[in-house]
Amino acid sequence: MRVTLSTQPLDVAAHEQAVAHPAAGAVVAFQGVVRDQDGGRGVTLLEYEAHPSAEAVLREVATKVAADPEVYEVAVSHRIGVLKVGDVALVAAVSTAHRAEAFAICGRLVDEVKERLPVWKRQVFLDGSDEWVNST
């Protein structure tokens, strides 16, 4: 299992490699990318701040998902700090025997990270205003 909270760019291919398993017929990876708009407002950058417990929470979520008997391997990472449009903020990857399970489980992993991870995001808009929102 690979779990990381980092200020460094996230590597999707490394996450896919981390979940490689000889019995896996499916590897599904998700990347959450900083987009240039939110709610019709232009976004220039995001800044993520994490609670000191964030990496432990991320590990708890990954461990819970990895306990599913359909899962061979799990990898999940979240980036913190200042990210520009196009940067990857979240990567999640899972391997299973079949694609349907891999898609469903990766979706569940992402949803649980977004629900539980104590990370806050500051969005900076084109007009110079900004706002803080909870989680990713």
C-alpha positions in Angstrom: 0.0 0.0 0.0 1.2 3.5 -0.9 -0.1 6.5 1.0 1.5 9.9 0.7 0.7 13.5 1.6 3.3 15.6 -0.2 4.2 19.1 -1.4 5.8 17.4 -4.5 4.1 16.7 -7.8 2.2 13.4 -7.8 3.0 10.7 -10.3 0.0 8.8 -11.6 2.2 6.1 -13.3 4.0 5.4 -10.0 0.7 4.8 -8.3 -0.4 2.4 -11.1 2.9 0.6 -10.6 2.4 0.5 -6.9 -0.8 -1.4 -7.3 0.5 -3.9 -9.8 -0.3 -7.5 -8.8 0.1 -10.7 -10.8 -3.6 -11.7 -10.2 -5.0 -8.3 -11.1 -6.9 -8.1 -14.3 -7.8 -4.5 -13.7 -5.9 -1.4 -12.5 -7.9 1.8 -12.2 -6.4 5.1 -11.4 -8.0 8.5 -10.8 -6.3 11.9 -10.8 -8.0 15.0 -9.5 -6.7 17.9 -11.5 -6.9 21.6 -10.7 -9.3 23.2 -13.2 -9.5 26.8 -14.4 -13.0 27.5 -13.1 -15.4 26.7 -10.3 -19.0 27.6 -10.3 -18.6 29.8 -13.4 -15.7 31.8 -11.8 -12.2 31.7 -13.3 -9.6 30.1 -11.0 -5.9 30.9 -11.1 -4.5 28.6 -8.4 -5.4 26.5 -5.4 -3.6 26.3 -2.1 -4.1 23.2 0.1 -3.4 23.1 3.8 -3.6 19.9 5.8 -4.3 19.2 9.5 -1.4 17.3 11.2 -3.6 14.2 11.3 -4.2 14.2 7.5 -1.6 11.5 6.5 -2.9 9.2 9.3 -6.5 9.7 8.1 -5.4 9.0 4.5 -3.8 5.8 5.7 -6.9 4.8 7.6 -9.0 5.3 4.5 -6.6 3.3 2.3 -6.4 0.5 4.9 -10.2 0.3 5.0 -10.4 0.0 1.2 -7.5 -2.5 1.1 -9.4 -4.7 3.5 -12.1 -5.4 0.8 -11.5 -9.0 -0.4 -11.8 -7.9 -4.0 -8.8 -5.5 -3.7 -5.2 -6.6 -4.4 -3.5 -3.3 -3.8 -4.2 0.4 -3.1 -2.3 3.6 -3.6 -3.5 7.1 -2.7 -1.8 10.5 -2.4 -2.8 14.0 -1.9 -0.8 17.1 -2.6 -0.6 20.1 -0.4 0.8 23.6 -1.0 0.2 25.9 -4.0 -1.0 24.2 -7.2 -1.6 25.8 -10.5 -4.2 24.9 -13.1 -3.4 21.5 -14.6 -1.5 20.2 -11.5 -2.6 16.9 -10.0 -4.0 17.3 -6.4 -5.2 13.7 -5.7 -4.2 10.3 -7.1 -6.0 7.1 -6.2 -5.3 3.7 -7.7 -6.6 0.2 -7.1 -6.1 -3.3 -8.5 -8.6 -6.1 -8.6 -9.4 -9.2 -10.6 -12.1 -7.5 -12.8 -12.8 -4.0 -14.1 -16.2 -3.4 -12.6 -14.9 -3.9 -9.1 -11.8 -1.8 -9.8 -13.9 1.2 -11.0 -16.4 0.9 -8.1 -13.7 0.5 -5.5 -11.5 3.4 -6.8 -14.6 5.6 -6.8 -15.3 4.6 -3.2 -11.7 5.4 -2.3 -11.9 8.9 -3.8 -15.3 9.6 -2.2 -14.1 8.5 1.2 -10.9 10.6 0.9 -12.9 13.6 -0.1 -15.3 13.1 2.8 -12.8 12.4 5.6 -9.4 14.0 4.7 -8.8 17.1 6.9 -7.5 19.2 4.1 -8.7 22.7 3.2 -8.5 24.4 -0.1 -8.1 28.1 -0.9 -9.2 29.0 -4.4 -7.8 32.2 -5.9 -10.1 33.6 -8.6 -9.2 35.7 -11.7 -10.7 38.8 -10.1 -8.2 38.5 -7.2 -10.7 37.3 -4.7 -10.3 34.0 -2.8 -12.3 31.6 -0.7 -11.5 28.7 1.6 -13.5 25.5 1.3 -13.3 22.3 3.3 -11.6 19.2 1.9 -11.0 18.3 -1.7 
